Amino acid sequence: MNLSQEEQNLIEERFRAIEVLLSPQKFATKVLKNARVVNVLTREIYRADIAINGKIILMIGDCNNLIGPETEVIDLNGKYVTPGFIDAHMHFESAMLTITEFTRISLPTGTTCLICDPHEIGNVLGPEGVRAMAAEAALMPHHVFLRIPALTPDSPGLETPGYHITSREVPEMLSYPSVSGIGEIQGVSAIKFVFAHNPDVIKDTLASTIYARSIGKGVDGNAPELFGPELAAHIIAGGTDVSCHETTTKAEAIEKLRYGVYLLMREGSTQRNMAECIKALTEEGFDSRRMILATDDMLAEDIVKSGHMNDIIRRTIRQGVGAVEAIQMATINPATWLGLNHLGVLAPGKLADLVVIAGELEDMEVEAVYLKGELVAKDGELLIDIPPYTYPATVKKSVKRDYVSAAELMLPARGTKAIVRCIGLIPDQNLSHAIEVEMKVDNGYILPSLDEDLLPIAVVGRYGQKDIGRSFVKGFGLKNGAFAESVAHDAHNIIVVGTNYNDMAVAVNHVIKMQGGVAVVKGGRVLGELPLEIGGLMTDALTAHELIARTALLHRLAAEELGCKVHAPFMHLAFLSLTTSPKWKLTDKGVVDANNYCVLSAIKEVL
């Protein structure tokens, strides 16, 4: 038998563990005494010791005989111990941080495993961007797995990305280090209309998902507001055993669970759907084994302020779920779905990724975090050194656009009045309303109406195309100025909203000048900026805490100087171009009817 070096190392590791358990002359390297063990296998809590040898758990129970003269003994005095937490679906780009900096703030909260979908950087830079992120992920001390995009853009013909990914690139990307499968298959989210208007997308997605399954890789689904035959078709496109993190109603949750979908109940910074999804359990009594907690999109400042997965578990408990069952949703449930058999439970032979909870379990206050048997964080402080990481020049300078004028952002129209198709912002959702409003025309252009909170919005192409999509949005409540950013899901052109076109143009042009980022403008002056040099999405020039300070300033400027009434306004704005999420969105091609897979004229009727 020819074994790899990794397999030989595993033989040695496991033999040493067996030696300690069966030989009176061998002892554990570490024993956590007097723990209250949270057993996610049996959904119970009981007093026991936890013995560790190197990276793995030896046993849980009475471990006195495993304590030798060199064994490190930690008396927990009845504190709770859970498995390390897993975020089953997230995007580092949404935090605007490198994986390294994200880890610095999330690991001390107990999150020891991250499942990242890099389709944001994939839309901008294609395989080159995904490869760069995979290279960083492979250096992390904890478990970071990537789920690569099968298609960019997710809505071909409705938006312009920086790179067109199809099934041709999938085999190469699946071979990158740390890649465990294909990410959210948004290209077949509105599958009924994709089938009617662009069926080749379905065939290409099938080629990717079938290949991924053939080499033992997983596939994530993406099925917002799908029921019946449309949901069934989406599941089949993914290879039958898929997830969905876009569920927003109890009715959706029930049908997806009945169809065997792994329900990733999203609870991020601006998309909070867990409270509705969890009703399938709390009101209908559904089995929770396929119910999983995930964040999708988290701001760094929210993690530092409230926590990461520990906070999501805390919120779930407050919805009436038992504490251990809520913990299962961030440990054993995602580990089972993802095939991570060495993670997610406290049992012999599993990696010793442990979280110590101080106080009441329901409060989820993380005191200490052990990663592969090593204490890596205590009282919110990271105890290990993670070197700074700088991305290669090949993933920077991604904005290829000349400056724009104010007139280019204006929506032209004839007559004196027009019926305009406007987008309605829905706070804490990536869904949007479809609004038709009568608006005034002056000198050949639609006039904004600040009194009605109808503000101009535009998406400016940044990959060399001259296209600019224009319309109006209701929900931000701005009274002055404008803000623009190169974060605009999923193709990530430059999106801007404002009260006047001059400030909008200044904001867009400043983003172009920075080669990506966020700009807040008032009275023709840039009040605040955040350069995002990595694909216009992330920065490696700031630490996590430096970025948090910068974004906090930008949020304050948006609220106090511009009058914005929405929290996390930049993240909310970024989702208004997400064409796979109902109902109307805006891209560089114009107003997109996400439900019907088509571009609409922003002017419905001239009066």
Disulfide bonds with the S-S distance in Angstrom:
none
